[in-house]
């Protein structure tokens, strides 16, 4: 058994005999001496092989990159001038007395050094090589620290970790289910859970009081930018707490997490924004508060102007007109503005009007824009005042249906914030609250639940039925630097209210009974007031490690096409397996290997 | 927010104002006063409603069993003579000043009291009621304590918790896979893991050094006595440790677990038994060492006797002849012995010979048995000496093929041990080691792996090839009171050895490449010596809580027919879902609800 790990060694070990295990990170032959940087999970240490011990030297000479070695030797200070300040063990080295090659290695498909860029498909196919890189080891370490810190907090606060089934029944969370054929129940399928939502509600009804689980969730989605078919959630539910109490304890958990794992001090109290204020000021319900720019509503001002592009949306109840001031933006070139116009068009904006404020003191003469003529001077002066425009600024405008303006100008805000470095602070958490219960889907002519159908409204049954579109929910999302890292709500705990919500969502009695009969029944037997939330663990670790993708913080992620190039999954199965399960392929002809 | 939990209150809180939440466990009206036992996760407290506060009294009067209440009141000592010593809070009571009914309850389908027996199907269908029972709450609490204690030990010993995929590829662990159709890869399926075996080996090759995971595993087995389609494993793997080091650290973990969670002191060092010794003395490879009985081999003695029932197996290399002494068993009746004969016949034994030792000093005259005539007196005297028979004992005999004798007499040993209370000690852990690598399957005329194909042999490549049947593995099982609670091995870390084992198992080159190509490849890139094990968490918690079934320590288990009566899973899915997945039912006619 080893006496030490490589990366732990330092000056204090000088003179000690050690036994180490590790990989050949690098081998250099220099001045008749062999140097091997030996690597284990903790880091590197330099091992020196002297030609005076010919047997040891000969073995060292045969060692190649990524060979696995066992080394016995003596720690000594490095000679003056050869200290490596970039290495934790850089003041010492190991003079080898014995070396054993525990296993050999072919030349790896790519170098283990972290700073060499490698194609991601190749990294995933040889994930066991990729994970040897220091950067990946560090991410895995932080992930385990994150999980451990969260668990400890919850354990210490009397949350019970309780496991819920993976072979379960479909519940509608907005995505497709992965389903699992059952051999013992003809034509029946399990579903893999999109979340343990209903089980955790059952646990509250069972009197478990406070529950949590680090749990895998499954969604068979069309894989957008950074989604995974399976992802990990920190799932939490409590009884007898209202939304304020839940948000308070949860933000304390997140504060401790950041302090303990990455030594970051977050706000003593996270700000709370209503959904409406967030949409109004930032165009999104997950605002990045580091960005100093804000949207300013100017519909009031534009209602009467003789410029349909502005007055149309200003007078449309579904429309919106906003200004977005870019400080020191007046020197943007024609091409810069064209590029930004192209950018907002991705989000459906039909153009991007602007005014350059060349001289704020000079009144209209200080302004430069093709749209000045479309409205009276007084209006523009009001807009300048409302946006607090200064000499040298540039003001952009968005006018369209509210959702188009929000998406386009919200995205423009983020882009300008990053491009012009208009950011303040490193970590900006914010709770978004007072979401609407439902949004109206024009196409299907019915309401959708903004969160999920088990979310409690903050109004009475009667008010809910009278005007579902105006009802707010008791939901809350935690947003960090523009990314939603967690979200939850107080749940409905009365059968009648739950049925009312199903009705509004157009879920008929029979469908409700078939899908949620057990919930409606359970609510009859003393369901306590309860609520909770879930954090996206992958996303949280991604942010905390500064990673570009959640794939970088998952040991064995799937590719964007939902496959694993390491084990080569998914794969074909035998006809016999299918027959046992009572299913067959629709197109068995396409039977080539995937 | 509440000030206290119900079960926490005691004499020290006397005089304090409290606010509590909980369920009506029991309501009694006595002498014009209402008493409600209020229940939460921590236990019960008695709340008293005085008719002097008519408003509060009226609400209390309307409260029924399992109503959810909020109570404000004052803690006071119970009047002399009404103290309840069986209740943690039995010295005090709460004089209610305010009561609010947070939710009502219909009469539950069965009482929440723990000591009332309820049909298991009903318990599972209303699991949220069942889990309210004190006994179930206690099991869930111990389960969380077990998991937490194990995690803390492993965290403190530098094991990294790392998650591995659930959507993966089939690996042969001896059971059927659950498979998951893929929508994005035509005709391809994921498999749910039977264990993360190959992923944890990949993590070792990736240099993660020490890994663990509390992980769900899936096996689509014919559900025997106490199996679940999904179960939880504590999965562990380390690099650079041999089997002794692994067993040493793991038994330290189990010792701490028992000490911390159930206050049990296990042996300072767990005994180790070879597979061969275990089979020889106990007939099984998971012996219950609490039982004081042992099998004694008497084949040598019986080789030459003129009694084919004994001499046949004694001269058969696959046969076995044993004696099993039952102390103070000589007064067993004819009927007792007939019943035991029936019992061993379940395991294939064709009879159950016996000798009653009525008087050990009297030589042959002191013995009573129909078989005495079949062998010379000297032989019987040798048998008496070898089994250490005393006056008043009874000796049973088993003679047949070794596997029949082992199963029948091993089971008889356990039965007699329990029936006659011949047990010593409460907890008897034991490591079983030196398993054979393979057993020969007569039917398919090939070798099977006793553990799994990645287990390292303790001999060289050459010895393995020369005589696979004689090779021992570097595997180890942890057995507790006759139940296998964990098992593992040192793994093969060289491509050549892994290929040799595949060859012996009759896995051809093409099949090996298709199923395990990634493993064979990974072993080429510096795979360290590594090994590990897995503990069955459900089984461990079952033993520690004294539960009769693992279903009792799983919050939402499946029934014996692999269904969940709570959510009603598995269930039918729509044709559209199947179409998207490229599959259809073989017998869509059987389309009635399951």
Interface residues (C-beta under 8 A of the other chain):
Chain A: X1 X2 X21 X23 X39 X40 X41 X66 X67 X68 X102 X103 X104 X105 X106 X108 X126 X127 X128 X129 X130 X131 X132 X137 X140 X141 X143 X144 X147 X148 X151 X155 X160 X161 X162 X163 X164 X165 X166 X167 X168 X169 X170 X176 X177 X178 X179 X180 X181 X182 X183 X184 X185 X186 X187 X188 X189 X190 X191 X192 X198 X199 X202 X203 X205 X206 X207 X208 X209 X216 X218 X220 X223 X229 X230 X232 X239 X240 X241 X245 X493 X494 X517 X518 X522 X524 X525 X526 X527 X528 X529 X554 X555 X556 X558 X561 X562 X563 X564 X566 X567 X568 X569 X570 X571 X572 X573 X577 X578 X579 X580 X581 X582 X583 X584 X585 X586 X587 X588 X590 X591 X594
Chain B: X1 X2 X21 X23 X39 X40 X41 X66 X67 X68 X102 X103 X104 X105 X106 X108 X126 X127 X128 X129 X130 X131 X132 X137 X140 X141 X143 X144 X147 X148 X151 X155 X160 X161 X162 X163 X164 X165 X166 X167 X168 X169 X170 X176 X177 X178 X179 X180 X181 X182 X183 X184 X185 X186 X187 X188 X189 X190 X191 X192 X198 X199 X202 X203 X205 X206 X207 X208 X209 X216 X218 X220 X223 X229 X230 X232 X239 X240 X241 X245 X493 X494 X517 X518 X522 X524 X525 X526 X527 X528 X529 X554 X555 X556 X558 X561 X562 X563 X564 X566 X567 X568 X569 X570 X571 X572 X573 X577 X578 X579 X580 X581 X582 X583 X584 X585 X586 X587 X588 X590 X591 X594
